[in-house]
Amino acid sequence: MNRIGVFGGTFNPVHMGHLIMAQDALELFELNTVIFVPCACPPHKVSNDVASAGHRLAMLQAALEGDLRFEVSDIEIRRGGVSYSIDTAREIKALHPGAEIFFIIGSDSLPELRLWRDIRQLLDICRFVTIARPGTDLNDPGLRDPMPGDDRSQSLRDQIRVGHLVNISSTDIRYRIAEGMSIRYLVHPAVEMYIAEHSLFRQ
């Protein structure tokens, strides 16, 4: 069976931590491919420094060029408006009938999963897999019982894996750009070049 990972996010910008996390998920869960899905408008983030969807999509395409394990989908950008995972999962399932869908998240998102729109329907469509982030306490109550009162809480807990703990954040990268600091080694060279060429994230 085809095993497809779905990795959604703002990717503002995509950085090496995202790429390493996707590779960890692909290897740890024996996926055939990982689809990166940049959101049109993130439902849980309010920020004035989010690059346009076109720029974020282009940076992902530049970072992933030549790596046949990964691909980029613009389905949320084409859909427009606030991006909800349930809509994306349904569309990807329809595009890949018969495939097993794995939704990749970081451990910081797992305790909030119960708040996602139509989460129980989403859990019926795909299997959530969690990659631990730096500083993760696996004994945290939000990780031990991410869906209180739901019998799938334990299976979610069982799908936590520790990959390469790389402490890179898009927030720090934007800060460094605004302050005139180097982002070399934090992002793919093609992304660094794209940001410079388009003068992104400068104040």
Buried (B, 14 or more C-beta within 10 A) or exposed (E): EEBBBBBBBBBBBBBBBBBBBBBBBBEBBEBEBBBBBBBBBBEEEEEEBBBEBEBBBBBBBBBBEEEEBBBBBBBBBEBEEBBBBBBBBBBBBEEBEEBBBBBBBBBBBBBEBBEBEBBEEBBEBBBBBBBBBBEBEEEEEBBBBBBEEBEBBEBBBEBBBBBEBBEBEBEBBBBBBEEEEEBEEBBBEBBBEBBEEBEBBEE
